[in-house]
Amino acid sequence: TINRDGSLRGFDATNGTQLWSIQLSGTFTSPPSPLGGTVYVNGFDTLYAVNGQDGTVKWSTKFVGAEHSSPAVTSNALYVSYACRAFALSPSTGAIIWNLPSSCGGGGGRTPVFYNSRVYIRNFDSRHLALDPGTGTPVAEIQTVAAPAFHGSTGFFLNVSTLEARDVISGALKWSFIGDGNLSSAPIVVNGFVYIGSTAGKLF
């Protein structure tokens, strides 16, 4: 866990015993992302890779960190998306693989999603895109205000307040659902079912 001031702590998953703690520099508003024994932590303005066993910092990269964007991590790359930029970095070294700039300005970010060899980002200038993970080249536009979810060949996107199920490759609409007209949360998929909440407090 991490608090806003950068106090990162590791716990034993079986009994909750604190194993270690470390103080990181910056402001932190996003949950860490673990993979393969490493915890990736995004803060303003530095992104960190921390050893999950003892809390030692493996690497840190300045000027690629920001708030409100938990990294999406694979064995090949770590992805973060901000108001006007997106980055792919090496999970082992923190070196920048590619950088997708934008014409807008501002801070903060939104958590990207990696699925089926695509990276899905939502930028504040409405450039909601699916990117090639190796180059950062846009391959499709998406319509969603929340992080999408996926199951098989179908992606689930919250378009304003309507949940849309679309083919991952073609983008063709399979079905849509308006619920109570106030759908607002990011959808999640569990055991073949899609769940989404509304501002009225309803879960569908």
HELIX and SHEET records of a PDB file:
SHEET    1   A 2 SER A   7  PHE A  11  0                                        
SHEET    2   A 2 GLN A  18  GLN A  23 -1                                        
SHEET    1   B 4 SER A  33  LEU A  35  0                                        
SHEET    2   B 4 THR A  38  ASN A  42 -1                                        
SHEET    3   B 4 THR A  46  ASN A  51 -1                                        
SHEET    4   B 4 VAL A  57  LYS A  62 -1                                        
SHEET    1   C 4 ALA A  72  VAL A  73  0                                        
SHEET    2   C 4 LEU A  78  SER A  81 -1                                        
SHEET    3   C 4 ALA A  86  LEU A  89 -1                                        
SHEET    4   C 4 ILE A  96  LEU A 100 -1                                        
SHEET    1   D 4 VAL A 113  TYR A 115  0                                        
SHEET    2   D 4 ARG A 118  ARG A 122 -1                                        
SHEET    3   D 4 HIS A 128  LEU A 131 -1                                        
SHEET    4   D 4 PRO A 138  GLU A 141 -1                                        
SHEET    1   E 4 ALA A 149  HIS A 151  0                                        
SHEET    2   E 4 THR A 154  ASN A 159 -1                                        
SHEET    3   E 4 THR A 162  ASP A 167 -1                                        
SHEET    4   E 4 LEU A 173  PHE A 177 -1                                        
SHEET    1   F 2 ILE A 188  VAL A 190  0                                        
SHEET    2   F 2 PHE A 193  TYR A 195 -1                                        
END                                                                             
